[in-house]
Amino acid sequence: LALITGMMFARFSRPTARILFARHAVVHPFDGELTLMLRTANERENVIMETTAQVHMVRDEYTAEGAHFRRIHDLALRRTNQPVFAFGWNLLHVIDAASPLAGATAESLESAHAFLLVTLSGTDETTGQMIMARHIYPASALRWTHAFADILTPGDDGIDQFDYTRFHDVEPLD
């Protein structure tokens, strides 16, 4: 009985990640450079410490010999670590000549069956346990020349408010 109780407690006491990923990723100029942007948020009531993010693009390619091959490309992020993940975090990948997304279009990514794989991991501040989450963005979830809606509003007490109701909203750029 003690063994079963211990196993049940261990199973249900593990923290759930509760990391929110926006439904879409956006591609638009940011700081003068074409940038892929992915929005994440911590839905937990506590902080995730030393959070690390990775983004990979998976797509069909052909070798020099003409063989079909599914290849994984690492996308370099402007910032891969977040010391204190309390609210939101926008992951940024600059699309320059060295980027696997250089020259890509919505159509080319669709035809290559491409998708983005995002992984986040960190440590729960309260329990000290590892938190991990992942999300997949198919090529159809990328919004070109769009931006995320602003979700921060100043509160009456001078503290910014995080508006989750607009978290998934994207807006076309003119």
Buried (B, 14 or more C-beta within 10 A) or exposed (E): EEEEEEEEEEEEEEBEBEBBBBBBBBBBEBEEEBBBBBBBBBEBEEBBBEBBBBBBBBBEEEEEEEEEEEBEBEBEBEEEEBEEBBBBBBBBBBBEEEBBBEEBEEEEBEEBEBBBBBEBBBBBBEEEEEBEBEBEBEBEBBBBEBBBBEBEEEEEEEEEEBEEEBBBBBEEEE
